[in-house]
Every structure is written in structure tokens, then in C-alpha cells.
Amino acid sequence: MQYHRPVSVNESERVNESERRFRLIREAAERDGLDAVLVCASEYTGFEGAMFYLSGFRILHRYAYVLLPLDEPPTNIFPGEGRWVGDHGEGWVADRVFAETPGRFIAQRISERGWKRVGVYGMDLVMTVRDYEQLPHERLVRWDEQFDLARAVKSQAELESVRESVAINEAGVLAVVEAWQPGITEAELMAVAEQTFVSRGTRRLTMDMVLTGPHGAALPEMRLPDEQRRIAADDMLIYGLEVAGPGGHWVEVSRPICGGDPSDESKRMMEAYHEYHEICAKAMHAGATAREVHRAVAKPFLDRGWKLGHVTGHSIGMTMIEHPRIGDAFDVPLREDMVCSMHPHVISDDERTCLYFQDTWHVRVDGAVRLSTLPVQFIDPTSLP
């Protein structure tokens, strides 16, 4: 298997990209009447990316903030005990503060500057309670969706990072297929993918699960791989593989694996998946809303009498799940150079069979391009040369 070389970014490209990101967030903040933006990030899987996006710093442990005013340079704020945790020199934000209680420092900065409205990304799901308690709540504005929309359109440098992540993700899928054999445990097989991911630069930015079941049909529940359960020859295995490569952009690529014959209902679901992929390539274009795309791609499944147990997809970037979701509740227009993960979770009426696998798509003016080169089909590991 060929090694995919990391993306090389020279210093001028790095500066241009960081300035572009500051500009996008400040423009959106100014439109919303904000004085500053506070970005919260933590090591919890999938929620560290906003920090990396805006400051270039990778959280190794604990949590951190970026404070971006409209009219002065940004500040990185870390808990005092995190001074020696992570490579602080790799970020591009020069002003770094290590505070005993970051929330108290942020509250003082808001007061000193006289800011009336501070948009907060991550106030509900990411910010620590001890910091939240210190802040002037009357001056805070929840700003998650607005932040995500401001960063949703990817630069060419970001798109290259996305493609690198897809190549790494594909390599993990193929490693699992090659390592498959009856009697191996779910966890042992997952470990093969993890070894591939980490060796190619994901570090620990992976999030993995599995759907599995006997006789060529996967059950609907998403689970962590089991250390004891051994795989049978006719098990249907769907490893949900989600990774972010060295550039920090999350992607999702996976395929169903079965060494035996898929069940008849699984085969019908795959036929519907083929239709969905054809529809998605045309329906997911710039100007279409997330709701319109969801309704279009859901049709092959709903017309056959099945139900959907998961959002159809979502915008994806340096945070694993970004706004908007591709679902009926999101009347948000898509824009050129957005990237979306799509993964209809199709469930039979008796809830004994499902199909769920992922692809990452690049939204273009006239449609969407699937970034994975893996075929849309069941993979039979016994047929490999």
C-alpha cells in the first residue's frame, strides 16, 4: 500500500491561511454586532478542532480558548496546569496566557475592554463549568452555528488537507479488509485500522465504531468494537471510520464487509444506496439547502418503506460535526467548496437489518464530488487476490 505524503505548507502559505481564517470569523462577528469571539475547545474527541482552526495549536490534554476581538490581535488562553502540555510553539497566535482560572481572566478582559457582546462557540457542549461560572452571562451570545458557517467554505489549502485525510481513511478501510479472517475479534480488526491511521499522521484524531450482525445483515446499533466477540465468516461488518489527518480536517469513509452472502434485505438496501449516491452527486450543489438535499437523497430509502435512524449527513471540517446537518430541520443553503459527510442510516421495519456507511463529498457549483475512490458496494474479503 502506497504511503500518502503529508501536505507541506510553507510559512507564507501558513500566514495567508491564518489571516484568511481570522478575516472570515471577524466579518461574520461584525455582521452580528459582536465585539469579540470566544472559541472553546477541549480534548474530547471531535471538539478540539476549532482551536486548531483558529490558532494552529493542537490540544494534547485538557482544554483551551481562543479570544478573537474585532480590532486587536487574538489571545490563546490555557489553564495554568497546561503550561507544559502540548507544543505551544507550533501555533500562530503570539499572545498566550496561562491562567489559574481561564474564565476569570476572560471576564476581566471583557470588563477592561468594555465589550457588550461576545459570541461564544462551544458554550453549551465544550466550556468548562468552572469557567462558565466566572463569566458575565448577560454579555455572552451563543454563536456555534454562525462560527461553523463562517468557516464552512474551504480554501484550496484546506481542500488538499481534506483529500489527504480521505487517503488516510481509505488506507485504514483497506487494511481492515486485508486483515479480515474468521475468528479475529472486532477489536483486533479495529486495531489494524488504528495502526494505519496513526502511522500516517492522525495522531489520536480518530473516532471508530462498528455495526455488525450474523448471516449477512448488520443490526442497527452502533457500538464500540468488542474485545471478546469473534467474527464469523458470514458476519456483516460495518466499521464506522472517522479520522483527521495532519492538517486537522475530519473525514468519514467506510464500507460494509462480508465474507459470506449478504442477506436479501441488505442487498436491497445496497441498491437504494447506489440510487442515493447518484442523486447526491446532482442534488448537493451550491445553492441547494440542506433540507432539499436530505429529502432528495432520503427518497430511495423511504420509498422502499424503510426508516432513517441517523441524520443523513452534515458539514464537516476541523470539528467532526459542523453546522448545518443535512436533515429536514436545516433550511441552510450550501455553498461552493463546502465539504459534507453523508451516511444514511437505513433501518428495516423489524429493526433487524441496517445499512450505514460513509462518504465525504466536495460541494461544487453544479453538483458534488465524492472524494473516496472506493467502490459503492459490499466488500468480500475472501475475493481479494
Secondary structure, 3 states (H helix, E strand, C coil): CCCCCCCCCCHHHHHHHHHHHHHHHHHHHHHCCCCEEEEEEECCCCCCHHHHHHHCCCCCCCEEEEEEECCCCCEEEEEHHHCCCCCHHHCCCCEEEEECCHHHHHHHHHHHHCCCCEEEECCCCCCCHHHHCCCCHHHEEECHHHHHHHHCCCCHHHHHHHHHHHHHHHHHHHHHHHHCCCCCEHHHHHHHHHHHHHHCCCCCCEEEEEEEECCCCECCCCECCCCCCECCCCCEEEEEEEEECCCCCEEECCCEEECCCCCHHHHHHHHHHHHHHHHHHHHCECCCEHHHHHHHHHHHHHCCCCEECCCCEEECCCCCCEEEEECCCCCCECCCCCEEEECCCEECCCCCCEECCCEEEEEECCCEEECCCCCCCCECHHHCC
